Amino acid sequence: MTDLEARVGRLETERALTRLVYDYCHGIDRHDLERFLSVWDENATWDTGGPFGSYTGLVDIERGLKESMWPVFSALHHWTVNLVLDVEEGAEAATGMSNLTFQGSAPDGTAIVVAATYHDEFSRQSGRWRISRRTVEIHHFAPLPGVAFSPIPGG
């Protein structure tokens, strides 16, 4: 493999991993179960931090999403930033870390803001990257009583 091929391969890997991080957010926020589940390795672990639990395997991850996330939040908006990926040339595993800002609403309309860090492990199987473990380190989880997020009129 030439140096150029190795560099292009690394860029393609980093792009694929970045896409997983973003598809996770869009899947959970838009209630797109297929998109959300597509990011996970079949034996993955999703350790959501705090009171939300830890789930292993696709069936358990789906259950956690449907029982511990979607019912708790009537609206979800994740913004993932500061993504740092560590990938070695030719490796079938990688790690990543990113920060999360979340704004959501409880079923009663109370606004909630969260700051957290995602610690990710990725694996490549049959040429395709997936998340094999995501650990959520919650820094702040703040309900804002008396505050409700609302859409822009006409928007």
C-alpha positions as CSV (number, residue, x, y, z in Angstrom):
1,M,0.0,0.0,0.0
2,T,1.4,3.4,-0.9
3,D,1.5,6.3,1.5
4,L,-1.3,8.0,-0.5
5,E,-3.5,4.9,-0.3
6,A,-2.9,4.7,3.4
7,R,-3.8,8.4,4.0
8,V,-6.9,8.1,1.8
9,G,-7.9,4.9,3.7
10,R,-7.5,6.8,7.0
11,L,-9.7,9.7,5.8
12,E,-12.4,7.3,4.6
13,T,-12.3,5.5,8.0
14,E,-12.6,8.8,9.9
15,R,-15.5,9.9,7.7
16,A,-17.3,6.6,8.3
17,L,-16.8,6.9,12.0
18,T,-18.0,10.6,12.0
19,R,-21.1,9.5,10.1
20,L,-21.9,6.9,12.8
21,V,-21.7,9.7,15.5
22,Y,-24.0,11.9,13.5
23,D,-26.5,9.1,12.5
24,Y,-26.8,8.3,16.2
25,C,-28.0,11.8,16.9
26,H,-30.4,12.0,14.0
27,G,-31.8,8.6,14.7
28,I,-32.6,9.3,18.4
29,D,-33.8,12.9,17.8
30,R,-36.1,12.0,14.8
31,H,-37.4,8.8,16.3
32,D,-35.8,7.0,13.3
33,L,-35.3,3.5,14.8
34,E,-33.7,2.0,11.7
35,R,-31.1,4.8,11.5
36,F,-30.4,4.6,15.2
37,L,-30.0,0.8,15.3
38,S,-27.8,0.9,12.1
39,V,-24.9,2.5,14.0
40,W,-24.5,-0.4,16.4
41,D,-22.5,-3.6,16.3
42,E,-24.9,-6.5,17.0
43,N,-23.2,-7.1,20.4
44,A,-22.7,-3.4,21.3
45,T,-23.0,-1.9,24.7
46,W,-24.8,1.4,25.2
47,D,-24.0,2.7,28.7
48,T,-26.2,5.8,28.8
49,G,-25.0,7.1,32.2
50,G,-26.9,8.2,35.2
51,P,-30.4,6.8,35.7
52,F,-30.9,5.7,32.1
53,G,-29.1,2.3,32.3
54,S,-26.8,0.2,30.3
55,Y,-27.9,-2.0,27.4
56,T,-26.1,-4.8,25.5
57,G,-27.1,-6.2,22.1
58,L,-29.4,-4.7,19.5
59,V,-32.6,-6.0,21.1
60,D,-31.6,-4.6,24.5
61,I,-30.5,-1.3,23.0
62,E,-33.8,-0.9,21.2
63,R,-35.6,-1.7,24.4
64,G,-33.6,1.0,26.2
65,L,-34.3,3.5,23.6
66,K,-38.1,2.8,23.6
67,E,-38.4,2.5,27.4
68,S,-35.8,4.8,28.9
69,M,-35.3,7.6,26.3
70,W,-38.2,8.3,24.0
71,P,-40.9,8.2,26.8
72,V,-38.8,10.5,29.1
73,F,-38.4,13.2,26.4
74,S,-41.2,14.6,24.3
75,A,-38.5,16.4,22.2
76,L,-34.8,15.7,21.7
77,H,-32.1,17.7,20.1
78,H,-28.5,16.5,20.3
79,W,-25.4,18.5,19.1
80,T,-22.2,16.5,19.1
81,V,-19.0,18.5,18.8
82,N,-15.2,18.3,19.3
83,L,-15.0,14.8,17.9
84,V,-11.5,13.2,18.3
85,L,-10.9,9.9,16.6
86,D,-8.0,7.6,17.2
87,V,-7.5,5.1,14.3
88,E,-4.4,3.1,13.5
89,E,-3.6,2.2,9.9
90,G,-5.2,-1.1,9.0
91,A,-6.9,-1.5,12.3
92,E,-10.3,-3.2,12.8
93,A,-11.0,-1.1,15.9
94,A,-10.9,2.6,16.8
95,T,-11.8,4.9,19.6
96,G,-13.5,8.3,19.7
97,M,-14.5,11.0,22.1
98,S,-16.9,13.8,21.5
99,N,-18.9,16.4,23.6
100,L,-22.6,16.6,23.6
101,T,-25.0,19.5,24.3
102,F,-28.6,18.4,24.5
103,Q,-31.8,20.4,24.7
104,G,-35.0,18.5,25.2
105,S,-38.4,18.6,26.8
106,A,-40.0,16.4,29.4
107,P,-43.5,15.2,28.6
108,D,-44.9,18.0,30.8
109,G,-43.1,20.5,28.6
110,T,-40.3,21.3,31.1
111,A,-37.1,22.2,29.3
112,I,-34.0,20.1,30.0
113,V,-30.4,20.8,29.1
114,V,-27.6,18.3,29.3
115,A,-23.8,18.5,28.8
116,A,-22.0,15.2,28.4
117,T,-19.0,13.4,26.8
118,Y,-19.3,10.3,24.6
119,H,-16.6,7.7,24.9
120,D,-16.8,5.5,21.9
121,E,-15.3,2.2,20.7
122,F,-15.7,1.3,17.1
123,S,-15.2,-2.0,15.3
124,R,-15.0,-3.0,11.6
125,Q,-16.7,-6.2,10.6
126,S,-17.1,-7.4,7.0
127,G,-15.7,-4.0,5.9
128,R,-18.3,-1.9,7.8
129,W,-17.7,0.2,10.8
130,R,-20.1,0.2,13.8
131,I,-20.2,1.5,17.4
132,S,-19.2,-1.5,19.6
133,R,-19.5,0.5,22.9
134,R,-20.7,4.0,23.8
135,T,-20.3,5.2,27.3
136,V,-22.0,8.5,28.2
137,E,-20.3,10.6,30.9
138,I,-23.0,13.1,32.0
139,H,-21.5,16.4,33.4
140,H,-24.8,18.3,33.8
141,F,-28.4,17.2,33.6
142,A,-30.6,20.3,34.4
143,P,-34.4,20.5,34.2
144,L,-35.4,24.1,33.9
145,P,-38.8,24.4,35.8
146,G,-41.0,27.1,34.4
147,V,-39.1,27.1,31.0
148,A,-40.5,25.5,27.9
149,F,-38.9,25.3,24.5
150,S,-41.3,26.3,21.7
151,P,-41.0,26.5,17.9
152,I,-40.6,29.9,16.2
153,P,-44.0,31.0,15.1
154,G,-44.4,30.4,11.4
155,G,-41.1,28.4,11.4
